[in-house]
Amino acid sequence: MLLQGLYEFYERAIDPGPNSEALIEDPAFQRKFIRWLIPLDTNGNLLGNGLIEAQPINKGGIELSLPRTTRPKNQGGVAEFLWGDPESVFGISTKTDPPQFQKIESEKFNDFWRQIEEASVQPNLAFLRALLKFRDKYILPETANLIEYRSLEEGQTPALLVRTSSGEPAKLKTDYFTFEINGETLVNKPSAREYWKHLFKRQKEQNQKNAASGVCLVTGELNVPISASHMPKISGVPDATPTGAAIVSFDKPAFCSYGFEQSLNSPVSMYAVEAYTNALNYLLKSPRHRVRVGSAALVFWAQKSEAPTDLFAELFETPNEDSIRKFMMAPFSGVPAETDPENERFYSVVLTGNGGRVVVRSWLQSTVAAAIENFRSWFRDLELIPYQAIESDKYHPLSLNSLARSTVRDPKELRTETVTQLFRSALEATPPSMMIAGAILGRIAIDLSRDRNQELRHFSRYALLRLIINRNKKEKDPMIEPSLTVETDDPAYNCGRLLAIFDRLQAEAHEYKLEGSGVVERYYGTASSSPNSAFGILWRLHQHHLKKLSRSNGAKAAAIKNQIAEIAAQFRPAGPDSPPSFPRVFGLAEQGRFALGFYQQWAATNAAIKVYKAKNETTSEGEQQDE
């Protein structure tokens, strides 16, 4: 079904209908970065002192639409048309050390110039004869020095140097070359492109004549040419080989059966292979269809339109308060009226690389309407009152990347399985594993022991924890609301609240100048997992803090004492005039509710302090004006 979905997208992308631009260009061409332009006049003479280095250099030059050969390159000796690497254009093999100047001995060099010779006899391609004159003047002679192997300065390691238009040498890297005549790039000339389209078609037809026939598993067509290998390779998948990888490949005898070789074990027609590979390569390059998190590429598309995927891309990558609010109130805003979300199919896939193979981690096919509704549930379940205001123009805490990274200490530790689960949870409304909650709780305990205020700023971590706890809750478990819940008898949640109040009490008693570790740094880990053993100590300790605070600020001490009494009333006392009896052990879900109770109590306290300060400032300003 994945290949069928990609095939359908390709059909729409190359022929979107009237008044729409094609998303994927003609399969006879491919987009590559060209670093070096060889400037010539109509007689093949070099214009200037050398080659022109296309800008910007850091991107490998200028991106152009270039002819793409259909001939397999794995056996070597095959060059592209009108553009190529140093071996194709100049006969220089960069795979050896030192490089070899092979020229006529190189099969790839000969193939490159043979194609130009054959094309130059066409009446409308007579300008290509200038390239042949250039070859005879500047490449074949022994005195040719457009590319040399030498040191820039005495004592330096020799390198391949290109003579530039300024006359200064530049080091050659993994670069491509193409030609200009009087400033016009030849691969852009309509006559050259039209010629290549016809030649590409003839090459494809010839390949099809030599191919085995069979039933295509993607289209269902009978007696069609079956592709022996699925090319072009898929590029842009994390952890795959830089030259590309394949979804379908059979490169070992153990993968084959019934005497079939290579991809004939999974027969797909040549056209369908070209369609799905080009479609996936486009989707992986397009920020409208792809989000990368860690070592996973998350790809999504709709059957008929681009508008839904634009919406998903924005909300996965850069959600902020305004965009989320707008989406929650009008989820189909921006989706054209002529679309049919209830019936239009929506696809998503999670891909990772393993050397030369593309690994499909997750695959979803639903409807646009279902995906949008599930996405609304995702943000609804992530809703949480923050500990402090969030600068959403600089930081996107509810982006998929921020949420995933909140589960680990270092982004390099992020597991693909975590990313996959979160992606599926957003689009399928599935509950992420409690193992992810365990990882979050481990990070909370460690980071609170180091810097409580810094940890409480990790809004992503607590928002995701709330989603996981609520989606995995059992029938009798309480639902954690976005804001502080004061009327609950949940022991875990109330223990978290109580620890936050003890923490504030200690800070107030020491006028926020406490040196060394406080109650959170010392007791959070034990209190969240074995509350009875921790809160016995904390209960005695908080009474000392109350006495100390009452001596400096009796009103504040009384207010905090009332808060503690309200929460303590939810626990059965051990006996007359005894402290509350706390549970002995909390499981993973209870530890999650404990963490959320702690966070929400501090968020509520922080908000109340800000309101109080703002009210006092307003009163002071009014009194000053009256005076």
N, C-alpha and C positions, 0 to 999 in steps of 0.2 A: 504493500500500500504506500510505503514511503516513496518508492520510485515512481509509482503512478501519480502521486501528488506533485512530485517535481516535474514530471512529464507534462501534466496539465498546466502548471505554472509557466513552463517554457513556451507552450503553445500560445498562452495569453501574452507573454512578455515580448515575443517577436512579432506578434500581430494583434495589437490591442484594439484594433478597430478604428473607425474614423475619428478625427479630432483628438487623437491620443498618440503620444510618442512611444516608440518601442523601448522596452527596458533593456533588452539584450540585443546586441548588434548581430549582424550577419555572421553565421558560423564560419565563414571563410576568413574571418579576421579575429584578432585577439589584441588585447591592450597590454602593452609593455612599456617600460621606461627606457628611453634612448638617451645615452649620455653624450655621444659624439656624432656631430653632423659633419659630413664631408662636403665642403662647398666647392662646386665646379661651375665652369662656364660651359657653353654648348659644344666646345671643342675638347672638353675633358681636362682643361687646365685647372689647377688648384687656385681658388681665389684666396688671396692673402698668403700668410706664411705657413698655415697649417690647418688643423681641424678646429671646429667650433665646439666648445664645451657647453652643452645645453644646461639651462638653469631650471630649478634649483639643484645644486650638486648633491645636497644631503638626501634628496629623494631619488637619486640615480638619474637625474636629467628630466626630460619632458616625456609625458605619457602620450603615446600615439596608438592609433588603430592600425595594426600591422597584419600583413598576409600570414596565414597559418597553413602550414603544410599538412596533408593527410597521411603522409608517409611515416611509418614508425621510425623513431630515432634511436631505439635501444641498441641497434647493431652498428650505429655510427655511420658516418659518410653522408648524412642527409642535412642539407642546409635550407634555411628559409629563403623567401624571395624578397630582394631589395633591402634586407636588413640582416644583421647577424653579429656573431662574436668575432674576436680577433682571428680565429682559425678560418672562419667562413670568408671573411673579407680580405684578410692579409696573409693567410696561410701560416699563422703563428700558433703553435700548440702551447697553451699555458698550463697544461697538465703535467709537464715535465719540468725538472729543475736541473740545469737552466732551461728556459723555453726553447723550443725548436722552431726555426724558420723553415717550414717545409715547402711552402708555396706549391709548385706544380705537383709535388709528391702527395699532397694531402687530398684525400677523396672528398672531404667536406668543402675545401677550397674550390676544387674542380666542379663540384655540384653547384655551388653558389654561382660561379661565373657562367656555367653551362646554361642555367635558367635565364640569365640576362641575355646571353647570345641568342637563344631561341626566341625570346620575347622581342628583341630589337629588330627582327625582320618584319614585324607587324607594322603596317604603314602608320598607324596612330601611336606607335611606340618608338618611332625613330630616334627620339631624344635619348633613349637608353644607350645608343652608340657612344655617347659622350663618356659613359661609365667604362666601356671597353677601352677607349683611348686613355682614360685615367689609369686603368690597370696596367696597360702597356708602358705608360710613362713613369708611374710612381710606385708600382708594386713589384712587377716582374724583374726590372733591372737590379743588378747586384748593388748598385749605388743608392737604391731607394732607402730613405731614412725617416719616413713618417713615423715609424715605430722602431725604437732601438732598445737594445738590452745593455745597459751600462749604469754606472753610478752617477748620481747627481753631483756629488762632491767627492773629492779624494778621501778614501778611507771608508766610505759608506758601502753598504751591501748593494750589489747591482740589482736593478729592477727594470721592468718594461716601461719605457717612457714614450709618451705621445707628444709629437710636435704640435703645439697649439697655434691658433691664428695669430696670437701675439708674438709668436716665435719662441716662447718659453716652454720648456718641457713640463709635462704633468704625468704622475704615476698612473699606470693602467691598472684597473681593478677588474671586477667581473662586469664588464661594460659591453653595451651593444652599440653598433654603428649603423647609420643609414646615410642617404645622399640628398644633397640639394643641387639644383641647377638654377643659377641666377636667383637664389633666395627662395625658390619654391621646393618644398619637400616632396620628393617623388612618390612616396607611399600615399600622399594625400591627393595626387592627381587623379581625376575621374577616369581617364583612359586606362591608367595603371590598375586601378581598383576594379574596373569592369573586366579587364583582361583576366585578373586573378580570379574573379568570381566564376568565369567560364572554365578556367583551368581547374579550379578547386572542384567544380561539379564533375568534370571529366575524371579527375582522380578518384572521387568518391564512387562514381559508377564503375570504374575499373576495379576498385577494392571490393565492391559488392559482387562483381562477377566471380571473383576468386574466393568469396566467402561461402561457408556452408549455409544451407537454408534450414529453416525450422520454424517453430512457433515462438513468438515473442511473449515472454511472461508479463511484460508491462502493458502492451497494447492489445494482446490477444490475436494479433494478425497471424495468418498462416503463410507458410512458404516464403518467408522474408529473409534477407541476408542477416546472419547472426554474427555479432561482434565477438572476435576471439579475445580481445582485451578491452577494458573499459577506459577509454581515453577521451578527452584530456583528463589528467589526474585532478583530484580535488585539492585546492589550495586554500590556506587560511584556517586550517583546523589546528588548534594548539597541540603541541607535542608530536605532530606528524612530521615527516621529513620535509625539509624546506622546498624540495622540488615537487611536492605533492604526494597524495596518497589515494588509495582506492577503497570504495565501499565493497565492490565485488571483485574478488581476485582468487585465483586458484593456482598458486605457485609451487605446490608440493604434491607429490603423488598421493599422500594420505587424504588430500582434500578432493580428489577426483574419483569418479566412479563410472562404471559401464564403458570404459575405454575412452571417454571424452577427455579432451585436453583444455587447459586454461578455462576461460569463462563460458565455454560451451556446456559446462556442467550446470550453468544457470542461464539458459539462452535468452538473450535480450537483443533485439534488432539493432543494427548500426545506428539508425536514426534515433531510436529511443535512448540509446547510450549517449549519443551526442546531446540529446535534449536534456536528460536529467543531470548530466555532469556540468553542462553549461549553466543550467538553472541553479544548481547548488553553488557553483562558483560565484555566480552573481549574488545570490542571497548572502553568502559569507562575506562578501565585500561591502554590502549595502548596510549602512547604519539604520536604515528603515526596517530591516528584517533580521538583524543580528545583534546580539549582546554577548560580550565575552566576559566571563567571570572566572577567575582562576585559570584552570587548565581546560575549561569547557566553553564551547561555542553554542549558544542558545539561538536557534533559528526558528522563525515563524513567518507564516504568510497566509493570505486569504485566497479563496478560489477565484474571485472575480475582480477585486478592487484593492487599492493600496491604502485607502483611508483607515481601515481598522488597524493595520499594522503600524501606521504612523502613530496611532494612539497608544498601542502597546509599547512601541519603542521608547516613546517619551516617558511613559509611566514606569517602565523598567529601569531606565537610565537616570532620569532627572526629575523624579516626582517632587513637588513642593506643596505647600499647604494650599495654594490657590488652584493648582492643576488637579490635585486630588479632590478638593471640594467641588470643583466644576464637574469632574468625572462622576462623583457620587450622586450629584443632583441631576445631571443630564448625561448618562453614560454613552448615548449614541450621538452626542453632539459632534458635528464634523463628519459623520458618516453620511454619504449622499443619500438623498431620499429614494433614489431608484434602486438602491441595494435592498436585498432581502436577508437580513441577519438571521432570521429563523431557519432559513434553508441553505444559505451560503456556507460552504465548508471552510473550516479553519484548521490549519495544520501547524504542528510545532515538533521540533526534534532537538535533542541534546547530543552533541557530537564531541568526541575527544579523539586524539590521535595515539597510535601505537606504532611508531616507525612508519612503515609504508602502508599501513591500514587505517581506515577511518572506523572508529568504534561508535555504534549507535547506542547511547545510554538510555534514551527514552524517546518514545514516539507517541504522538497524540493526534487523533482526528476527531473533531467535534464540529460544532457550528459556531459562527461568529457570535451569535446571541448568547450561547452557553458560555463561551470563553469570556465575554464581557461581564456576564453576571457573576461568574466565578472570580473574576478580577475585582469586582466590587466587594465580594465577600472577603477577599484577601485584605484589602485596605480597611474594611470594617473591623476585621479581627486584629489588625495591627494598630488600631487607634489606641492612644494612650496619652494621658496628660503628662507632659515632660517635666523633668526636674528643673530645667531652666529653658529660657527662650532659645529657639533654634534659628540660626541664620541660614534660611533655606536657599538664599542666593549663592552661598558658598559651600554648603554642605547638604547632601541629600540623604538623610538617615534611613529613609524607606526605599532607597534604590536597592535592587537585588544585590548589587555588589557590596553595598554597605552592610546589608543584613547578613550576607554570607560571611563576610570578613569579621563580623562581630563575634563569631563562634570560635575564633582561633586567636592565638597570640600574634602570629606572624602570617601574612597572606600566603607565604610559601607553604604553610601547613594546611591550607584549605583543601579538603577532599572533594573530588568530583561528585561523589555520591551526595554530599551535602547540597551542593549547587543544584543537582538534578532534582532532589526532593523539594527544594524550595520553588524551583521553576514549575514543577508539576502541581505543587500546592496552590500556586497562584492561578494556574490555568484550569486545573481540574478540581479544585477545592478539596484536595486530599490532606489528611493530617500528616505533617512531617514526623519522622521518628522521634521518640522520646530520647534516643541516643544523642540527638542534636541538643535537646534540652539539657542533657547531662554535661555536654561539652560547654554549654553556656554557663551552667551553674558552677562548673569548675573554674572558668575564667572569672566569674563574679567573685568567688571566694578568694582567689589569689589576688586579684586587683584591688579588692576592698582592703585587704591586709596591707597594701602598699600606700594607696592614696584614695581615701573614700570619696572626696569631692570629684576627683578625676574619673573614677569609675561610674559615679552617678550621672555623668554627662554622656555615657554610652547609651543614648536613647534607642539606637537600633537594637541593641542587645535585649533590652527589656520589652520592647515592642514585639520582637520575634518570640521571646519567651512567652509572652501572654498568648500569642496566636497558637503556639505549640501546646501549651497547657490546656487552653480551652478546647482545641480541636481533638485532644486526646482524653478529655475528661470522661469519667464514668458517670453513670446515671445519678448517683447520689452526691457527686462532687459539685462544689459551688462554681458558678461562672464568675471569672474575674472581669469586672467592668473597667472601662477606660479610666475612671477616676477613683479616688479613695472610697472604699466601702466601709462605713463605720458600723453598720448593723449586720453583722455576720457572726455566726458561731463557729466558723472554720478555725480550728486551733492553729493550723500552719500559718494562715494569713495573719491572724491576730498576734502570733509570736513574732512574725516579721515586723509588724507595726510596733510592737512593744520594744523590740531591740532598737528601732529607729528613734523612739521617744527616749529610751535610756541614753542613746548616743547624744541626742540633743541636750538632755539634762546634764550630762557630763561636760559638754562643751560650754553650756551656760554657767555651770558652777565654776568653771575655770576661766570664764570670760573669753572663751575661744582662744586661749593661749596655752593649751595643754601641751606639755612636752613629752615626747615618747608616744608609745602605743596607747590607744583608747580602747573602749569596750568592743568596738566593731573589729578593730585590727586583731584583738586578742581572742574574741569569742564568736565571731560570725560563723566560722566553719563548724564549730561544735553546736552552736545554737540552732543552726539550720538542719542538722542531721540528728543530734541527740539533745533535744531541748531541755529535758529534765535536768541533766547534769550541768548545763551551762546556766540556765535561768535561776537555779538555786543560788549560784554565786552572784549573778547579776541582781537578783532581788535584794540581797543584803547590801550590795555595793550602791544601788540606787538610793537607798535610804540615807547613806552618808552624803551623797551628792545633793539630796533634797535639803538636808540640814544646812549644808554649806551655802546653797543658793538662797535659802530663806533668810539668811543673815544679811545678804546684800540686796535682794529683791524678793520680798515676800509674796507680792502679787504674781510674779512669774512662776515662783515655786508652787504656789497654790494651783495655778492653771495647769501646770504640767502634772501635778499630783492627781488632779481630777481626770486628766486624760488617761493616766495609768490605771486609775480605779475603774474607769469605764471599760477598759479592755480586760482588766483582771476579773471583772464580774462575769466574763464569758467562760472562765475556768472554774471548776469545782475546787474549793479549798481543801487542803489536806486535813484540816481540823479546825476547831474554834481558834480564832486569832492567829491562824497560820497563813502563810503565803499560798498562792494558787498552786494546784497540782498540774504540772505540765506533762505532756506526752513523753514517753521514753524515746521513741524513734520516729523519724519522718522518712517516708519513701521518696522516690524521685519526683513524683507529681507534687507531693506535699512540700518538698524543698523548693520547687518552682513557685508555688503559691506563697511560701515564706519570703522568697526573694522579691516577689511582686508587692507583697504587703510592706516590706521594708522600703522599697523604692517609692511606692505611692504615698506612704506616710511622710517621707522626706519631701516629695514633690508638693504635697499639700501644705506642709510646714513652711517650705520655702516660699510658696505663693502667699501664705498668710503674712509672713514677715514682710514681704515686698509691699503688700497692701497697707500694712500697719505703718511702714516707713513713709510711703507716699502720702498717707492721710496726715501724718505728723508734719511732713514738709509743707503740705497745703495749709495746715492750721498755722504754722509758724509764719508763712508768707502773709497770711491774712492778718495776723496780729501786728506784723511789722508795718503793713499798709495802714492799719488803724492808728498806730502811733504817729 
